[in-house]
Amino acid sequence: MKIDDDKEILLELANRIKELRIEKGLTQAVCYEDTGINFGRIERGVRDISFTTLVKICRYFNVSVDEFLKGVF
């Protein structure tokens, strides 16, 4: 897998998280206060996240991991 592929995957992840956050009408600051997760770095595609962080984000937005990934990957 090329580095460009990795960046593309991170940006798809970033866009999905941002989409969920905006749908819920939440700011990055509120999400950080609620979870301790820096959404800004994730949404810019700068930070790769672990599976446990993905699960925490899905729980926070009340979606399953399957729902989160559906249509994205």
MOPAC internal coordinates of N, CA, C and O (Angstrom, degrees):
PM7 1SCF
backbone

  N    0.0000 0     0.00 0     0.00 0    0    0    0
  C    1.4569 1     0.00 0     0.00 0    1    0    0
  C    1.5286 1   108.34 1     0.00 0    2    1    0
  O    1.2310 1   120.86 1   -46.72 1    3    2    1
  N    1.2971 1   115.96 1   133.28 1    3    2    1
  C    1.4515 1   121.45 1  -179.03 1    5    3    2
  C    1.5239 1   111.19 1   -82.22 1    6    5    3
  O    1.2310 1   120.77 1   -20.71 1    7    6    5
  N    1.3207 1   116.14 1   159.29 1    7    6    5
  C    1.4616 1   121.66 1   177.61 1    9    7    6
  C    1.5208 1   110.26 1   -59.20 1   10    9    7
  O    1.2310 1   120.19 1   140.82 1   11   10    9
  N    1.3276 1   117.24 1   -39.18 1   11   10    9
  C    1.4642 1   120.72 1   178.79 1   13   11   10
  C    1.5195 1   111.09 1   -60.07 1   14   13   11
  O    1.2310 1   120.28 1   142.30 1   15   14   13
  N    1.3398 1   117.08 1   -37.70 1   15   14   13
  C    1.4580 1   121.15 1   177.64 1   17   15   14
  C    1.5225 1   110.61 1   -63.39 1   18   17   15
  O    1.2310 1   120.67 1   138.82 1   19   18   17
  N    1.3289 1   116.33 1   -41.18 1   19   18   17
  C    1.4615 1   120.86 1   178.68 1   21   19   18
  C    1.5248 1   110.30 1   -61.30 1   22   21   19
  O    1.2310 1   120.50 1   135.50 1   23   22   21
  N    1.3136 1   116.65 1   -44.50 1   23   22   21
  C    1.4684 1   121.34 1  -179.22 1   25   23   22
  C    1.5247 1   110.41 1   -63.11 1   26   25   23
  O    1.2310 1   120.66 1   139.34 1   27   26   25
  N    1.3276 1   116.34 1   -40.66 1   27   26   25
  C    1.4604 1   120.69 1   178.92 1   29   27   26
  C    1.5299 1   111.21 1   -63.11 1   30   29   27
  O    1.2310 1   120.51 1   138.17 1   31   30   29
  N    1.3148 1   116.64 1   -41.83 1   31   30   29
  C    1.4674 1   121.10 1   178.23 1   33   31   30
  C    1.5198 1   110.07 1   -63.35 1   34   33   31
  O    1.2310 1   120.34 1   135.50 1   35   34   33
  N    1.3372 1   116.95 1   -44.50 1   35   34   33
  C    1.4634 1   120.55 1   178.57 1   37   35   34
  C    1.5295 1   111.42 1   -60.87 1   38   37   35
  O    1.2310 1   120.30 1   140.68 1   39   38   37
  N    1.3109 1   117.04 1   -39.32 1   39   38   37
  C    1.4698 1   120.14 1   179.69 1   41   39   38
  C    1.5233 1   111.83 1   -69.16 1   42   41   39
  O    1.2310 1   119.97 1   145.00 1   43   42   41
  N    1.3309 1   117.67 1   -35.00 1   43   42   41
  C    1.4630 1   120.27 1   175.22 1   45   43   42
  C    1.5236 1   110.49 1   -64.71 1   46   45   43
  O    1.2310 1   120.82 1   136.89 1   47   46   45
  N    1.3147 1   116.04 1   -43.11 1   47   46   45
  C    1.4628 1   121.37 1   176.55 1   49   47   46
  C    1.5218 1   110.01 1   -61.63 1   50   49   47
  O    1.2310 1   120.77 1   134.21 1   51   50   49
  N    1.3142 1   116.14 1   -45.79 1   51   50   49
  C    1.4679 1   121.77 1  -179.57 1   53   51   50
  C    1.5231 1   111.12 1   -59.67 1   54   53   51
  O    1.2310 1   120.49 1   134.93 1   55   54   53
  N    1.3148 1   116.67 1   -45.07 1   55   54   53
  C    1.4603 1   120.26 1  -179.10 1   57   55   54
  C    1.5202 1   112.15 1   -65.35 1   58   57   55
  O    1.2310 1   120.28 1   142.64 1   59   58   57
  N    1.3275 1   117.08 1   -37.36 1   59   58   57
  C    1.4674 1   120.57 1   179.37 1   61   59   58
  C    1.5177 1   110.33 1   -66.33 1   62   61   59
  O    1.2310 1   119.87 1   137.37 1   63   62   61
  N    1.3097 1   117.86 1   -42.63 1   63   62   61
  C    1.4646 1   121.49 1   179.38 1   65   63   62
  C    1.5248 1   109.96 1   -65.16 1   66   65   63
  O    1.2310 1   120.49 1   135.52 1   67   66   65
  N    1.3136 1   116.68 1   -44.48 1   67   66   65
  C    1.4600 1   120.34 1   179.30 1   69   67   66
  C    1.5289 1   110.69 1   -62.00 1   70   69   67
  O    1.2310 1   120.61 1   138.70 1   71   70   69
  N    1.3164 1   116.45 1   -41.30 1   71   70   69
  C    1.4617 1   121.58 1   178.51 1   73   71   70
  C    1.5322 1   110.84 1   -58.85 1   74   73   71
  O    1.2310 1   120.24 1   133.70 1   75   74   73
  N    1.3211 1   117.15 1   -46.30 1   75   74   73
  C    1.4692 1   121.05 1   179.18 1   77   75   74
  C    1.5274 1   111.14 1   -63.79 1   78   77   75
  O    1.2310 1   120.95 1   137.75 1   79   78   77
  N    1.3238 1   115.78 1   -42.25 1   79   78   77
  C    1.4682 1   119.80 1  -179.16 1   81   79   78
  C    1.5207 1   110.73 1   -62.65 1   82   81   79
  O    1.2310 1   120.43 1   134.86 1   83   82   81
  N    1.3125 1   116.78 1   -45.14 1   83   82   81
  C    1.4668 1   121.13 1  -179.17 1   85   83   82
  C    1.5297 1   110.85 1   -66.69 1   86   85   83
  O    1.2310 1   120.35 1   140.09 1   87   86   85
  N    1.3392 1   116.94 1   -39.91 1   87   86   85
  C    1.4697 1   120.72 1   177.20 1   89   87   86
  C    1.5227 1   111.33 1   -57.29 1   90   89   87
  O    1.2310 1   120.72 1   143.97 1   91   90   89
  N    1.3333 1   116.23 1   -36.03 1   91   90   89
  C    1.4664 1   121.40 1  -179.85 1   93   91   90
  C    1.5304 1   112.31 1   -83.84 1   94   93   91
  O    1.2310 1   120.47 1   174.84 1   95   94   93
  N    1.3348 1   116.71 1    -5.16 1   95   94   93
  C    1.4623 1   120.68 1   179.50 1   97   95   94
  C    1.5171 1   113.72 1    70.13 1   98   97   95
  O    1.2310 1   120.82 1  -147.41 1   99   98   97
  N    1.3307 1   116.03 1    32.59 1   99   98   97
  C    1.4632 1   121.36 1  -176.96 1  101   99   98
  C    1.5181 1   111.42 1  -107.55 1  102  101   99
  O    1.2310 1   120.97 1   -32.03 1  103  102  101
  N    1.3149 1   115.75 1   147.97 1  103  102  101
  C    1.4601 1   120.84 1   173.45 1  105  103  102
  C    1.5255 1   108.85 1   -90.50 1  106  105  103
  O    1.2310 1   121.06 1   -16.56 1  107  106  105
  N    1.3199 1   115.58 1   163.44 1  107  106  105
  C    1.4600 1   119.79 1   175.41 1  109  107  106
  C    1.5207 1   110.41 1   -61.16 1  110  109  107
  O    1.2310 1   120.78 1   142.77 1  111  110  109
  N    1.3189 1   116.12 1   -37.23 1  111  110  109
  C    1.4729 1   120.32 1  -178.92 1  113  111  110
  C    1.5298 1   111.29 1   -63.66 1  114  113  111
  O    1.2310 1   120.32 1   137.13 1  115  114  113
  N    1.3117 1   116.99 1   -42.87 1  115  114  113
  C    1.4679 1   120.52 1   179.11 1  117  115  114
  C    1.5233 1   109.98 1   -64.91 1  118  117  115
  O    1.2310 1   120.51 1   136.80 1  119  118  117
  N    1.3272 1   116.64 1   -43.20 1  119  118  117
  C    1.4622 1   120.29 1   178.49 1  121  119  118
  C    1.5244 1   110.87 1   -60.54 1  122  121  119
  O    1.2310 1   120.54 1   138.82 1  123  122  121
  N    1.3227 1   116.58 1   -41.18 1  123  122  121
  C    1.4660 1   120.35 1   178.44 1  125  123  122
  C    1.5292 1   110.69 1   -64.31 1  126  125  123
  O    1.2310 1   120.45 1   135.00 1  127  126  125
  N    1.3236 1   116.75 1   -45.00 1  127  126  125
  C    1.4676 1   120.28 1   178.91 1  129  127  126
  C    1.5266 1   111.36 1   -60.21 1  130  129  127
  O    1.2310 1   120.48 1   141.72 1  131  130  129
  N    1.3293 1   116.68 1   -38.28 1  131  130  129
  C    1.4627 1   121.04 1  -178.14 1  133  131  130
  C    1.5240 1   113.42 1   -76.11 1  134  133  131
  O    1.2310 1   120.42 1   147.44 1  135  134  133
  N    1.3435 1   116.79 1   -32.56 1  135  134  133
  C    1.4646 1   119.65 1  -170.74 1  137  135  134
  C    1.5274 1   115.28 1  -119.36 1  138  137  135
  O    1.2310 1   120.26 1   157.08 1  139  138  137
  N    1.3332 1   117.11 1   -22.92 1  139  138  137
  C    1.4587 1   119.81 1  -173.85 1  141  139  138
  C    1.5268 1   112.13 1    79.45 1  142  141  139
  O    1.2310 1   120.49 1  -173.01 1  143  142  141
  N    1.3340 1   116.68 1     6.99 1  143  142  141
  C    1.4636 1   122.24 1  -179.80 1  145  143  142
  C    1.5269 1   108.25 1   -98.07 1  146  145  143
  O    1.2310 1   120.48 1   -49.13 1  147  146  145
  N    1.3296 1   116.70 1   130.87 1  147  146  145
  C    1.4615 1   121.26 1  -179.82 1  149  147  146
  C    1.5300 1   109.56 1   -81.13 1  150  149  147
  O    1.2310 1   120.69 1   -86.34 1  151  150  149
  N    1.3134 1   116.28 1    93.66 1  151  150  149
  C    1.4624 1   121.72 1  -177.72 1  153  151  150
  C    1.5223 1   111.70 1   -67.89 1  154  153  151
  O    1.2310 1   119.63 1   149.74 1  155  154  153
  N    1.3117 1   118.31 1   -30.26 1  155  154  153
  C    1.4596 1   121.45 1  -178.96 1  157  155  154
  C    1.5170 1   111.96 1   -59.78 1  158  157  155
  O    1.2310 1   120.45 1   133.58 1  159  158  157
  N    1.3038 1   116.74 1   -46.42 1  159  158  157
  C    1.4683 1   120.77 1  -179.73 1  161  159  158
  C    1.5214 1   111.39 1   -67.25 1  162  161  159
  O    1.2310 1   120.67 1   143.17 1  163  162  161
  N    1.3230 1   116.32 1   -36.83 1  163  162  161
  C    1.4648 1   120.27 1   179.20 1  165  163  162
  C    1.5276 1   109.75 1   -68.86 1  166  165  163
  O    1.2310 1   120.58 1   134.46 1  167  166  165
  N    1.3319 1   116.50 1   -45.54 1  167  166  165
  C    1.4670 1   120.95 1  -176.26 1  169  167  166
  C    1.5279 1   113.04 1   -68.31 1  170  169  167
  O    1.2310 1   120.02 1   158.83 1  171  170  169
  N    1.3025 1   117.56 1   -21.17 1  171  170  169
  C    1.4710 1   120.56 1   175.26 1  173  171  170
  C    1.5215 1   111.47 1   -85.34 1  174  173  171
  O    1.2310 1   120.31 1   173.80 1  175  174  173
  N    1.3224 1   117.02 1    -6.20 1  175  174  173
  C    1.4573 1   120.85 1  -179.25 1  177  175  174
  C    1.5084 1   112.86 1    76.50 1  178  177  175
  O    1.2310 1   120.60 1  -159.23 1  179  178  177
  N    1.3346 1   116.45 1    20.77 1  179  178  177
  C    1.4638 1   121.71 1  -178.34 1  181  179  178
  C    1.5213 1   110.92 1   -88.91 1  182  181  179
  O    1.2310 1   120.70 1   151.86 1  183  182  181
  N    1.3146 1   116.27 1   -28.14 1  183  182  181
  C    1.4628 1   120.72 1  -173.84 1  185  183  182
  C    1.5201 1   110.52 1  -118.31 1  186  185  183
  O    1.2310 1   121.15 1   -54.69 1  187  186  185
  N    1.3044 1   115.41 1   125.31 1  187  186  185
  C    1.4560 1   121.20 1   171.49 1  189  187  186
  C    1.5296 1   106.23 1   -82.54 1  190  189  187
  O    1.2310 1   120.42 1   -37.53 1  191  190  189
  N    1.3135 1   116.81 1   142.47 1  191  190  189
  C    1.4568 1   118.82 1  -177.40 1  193  191  190
  C    1.5196 1   110.79 1  -110.89 1  194  193  191
  O    1.2310 1   121.47 1   -22.69 1  195  194  193
  N    1.3113 1   114.80 1   157.31 1  195  194  193
  C    1.4569 1   120.78 1   177.08 1  197  195  194
  C    1.5293 1   109.01 1   -82.26 1  198  197  195
  O    1.2310 1   121.49 1   -12.35 1  199  198  197
  N    1.3071 1   114.76 1   167.65 1  199  198  197
  C    1.4615 1   119.82 1   177.32 1  201  199  198
  C    1.5229 1   110.61 1   -62.45 1  202  201  199
  O    1.2310 1   120.38 1   140.80 1  203  202  201
  N    1.3287 1   116.89 1   -39.20 1  203  202  201
  C    1.4686 1   119.06 1  -179.54 1  205  203  202
  C    1.5235 1   111.26 1   -64.76 1  206  205  203
  O    1.2310 1   120.06 1   143.65 1  207  206  205
  N    1.3248 1   117.50 1   -36.35 1  207  206  205
  C    1.4695 1   120.22 1   176.47 1  209  207  206
  C    1.5181 1   109.99 1   -67.30 1  210  209  207
  O    1.2310 1   120.07 1   140.72 1  211  210  209
  N    1.3205 1   117.46 1   -39.28 1  211  210  209
  C    1.4634 1   120.60 1   176.78 1  213  211  210
  C    1.5263 1   110.49 1   -60.17 1  214  213  211
  O    1.2310 1   120.41 1   135.55 1  215  214  213
  N    1.3158 1   116.83 1   -44.45 1  215  214  213
  C    1.4651 1   120.77 1   178.90 1  217  215  214
  C    1.5303 1   110.50 1   -62.40 1  218  217  215
  O    1.2310 1   119.98 1   137.92 1  219  218  217
  N    1.3222 1   117.64 1   -42.08 1  219  218  217
  C    1.4682 1   121.22 1   178.07 1  221  219  218
  C    1.5252 1   110.93 1   -61.60 1  222  221  219
  O    1.2310 1   120.37 1   138.06 1  223  222  221
  N    1.3265 1   116.91 1   -41.94 1  223  222  221
  C    1.4659 1   121.20 1   179.30 1  225  223  222
  C    1.5247 1   109.74 1   -65.00 1  226  225  223
  O    1.2310 1   120.24 1   136.62 1  227  226  225
  N    1.3156 1   117.16 1   -43.38 1  227  226  225
  C    1.4666 1   120.69 1   178.87 1  229  227  226
  C    1.5216 1   110.92 1   -62.24 1  230  229  227
  O    1.2310 1   120.25 1   136.46 1  231  230  229
  N    1.3073 1   117.13 1   -43.54 1  231  230  229
  C    1.4731 1   120.22 1   177.39 1  233  231  230
  C    1.5268 1   110.65 1   -62.25 1  234  233  231
  O    1.2310 1   120.61 1   138.69 1  235  234  233
  N    1.3071 1   116.45 1   -41.31 1  235  234  233
  C    1.4643 1   121.25 1  -179.55 1  237  235  234
  C    1.5320 1   110.92 1   -60.63 1  238  237  235
  O    1.2310 1   120.59 1   138.87 1  239  238  237
  N    1.3312 1   116.47 1   -41.13 1  239  238  237
  C    1.4589 1   120.44 1  -179.87 1  241  239  238
  C    1.5293 1   112.52 1   -90.50 1  242  241  239
  O    1.2310 1   120.94 1  -177.65 1  243  242  241
  N    1.3243 1   115.81 1     2.35 1  243  242  241
  C    1.4634 1   122.21 1   177.07 1  245  243  242
  C    1.5328 1   112.02 1    59.83 1  246  245  243
  O    1.2310 1   120.82 1  -134.21 1  247  246  245
  N    1.3213 1   116.04 1    45.79 1  247  246  245
  C    1.4655 1   122.50 1   173.94 1  249  247  246
  C    1.5204 1   108.50 1  -129.52 1  250  249  247
  O    1.2310 1   120.61 1   -30.13 1  251  250  249
  N    1.3180 1   116.44 1   149.87 1  251  250  249
  C    1.4625 1   119.43 1   176.52 1  253  251  250
  C    1.5370 1   108.30 1   -76.59 1  254  253  251
  O    1.2310 1   121.03 1   -18.59 1  255  254  253
  N    1.3089 1   115.64 1   161.41 1  255  254  253
  C    1.4632 1   120.00 1   176.81 1  257  255  254
  C    1.5299 1   108.91 1   -61.57 1  258  257  255
  O    1.2310 1   120.73 1   142.39 1  259  258  257
  N    1.3235 1   116.22 1   -37.61 1  259  258  257
  C    1.4610 1   120.70 1   177.81 1  261  259  258
  C    1.5291 1   111.11 1   -60.99 1  262  261  259
  O    1.2310 1   120.46 1   133.68 1  263  262  261
  N    1.3201 1   116.72 1   -46.32 1  263  262  261
  C    1.4710 1   120.52 1   177.24 1  265  263  262
  C    1.5281 1   111.13 1   -61.87 1  266  265  263
  O    1.2310 1   121.08 1   138.87 1  267  266  265
  N    1.3177 1   115.54 1   -41.13 1  267  266  265
  C    1.4675 1   120.52 1  -179.43 1  269  267  266
  C    1.5221 1   111.02 1   -59.61 1  270  269  267
  O    1.2310 1   120.69 1   135.26 1  271  270  269
  N    1.3265 1   116.29 1   -44.74 1  271  270  269
  C    1.4568 1   121.31 1  -174.94 1  273  271  270
  C    1.5293 1   113.44 1   -82.16 1  274  273  271
  O    1.2310 1   120.80 1   160.26 1  275  274  273
  N    1.3106 1   116.07 1   -19.74 1  275  274  273
  C    1.4760 1   120.52 1  -176.22 1  277  275  274
  C    1.5257 1   110.60 1   -60.64 1  278  277  275
  O    1.2310 1   121.41 1   -52.33 1  279  278  277
  N    1.3135 1   114.90 1   127.67 1  279  278  277
  C    1.4471 1   120.40 1   178.29 1  281  279  278
  C    1.5216 1   114.36 1    79.74 1  282  281  279
  O    1.2310 1   120.20 1   175.91 1  283  282  281
  N    1.3085 1   117.22 1    -4.09 1  283  282  281
  C    1.4621 1   120.04 1  -179.42 1  285  283  282
  C    1.5240 1   110.09 1  -102.58 1  286  285  283
  O    1.2310 1   120.57 1   134.74 1  287  286  285
  N    1.3235 1   116.51 1   -45.26 1  287  286  285
  C    1.4669 1   120.75 1  -176.35 1  289  287  286
  C    1.5131 1   110.26 1  -119.15 1  290  289  287
  O    1.2310 1   120.10 1   180.00 1  291  290  289

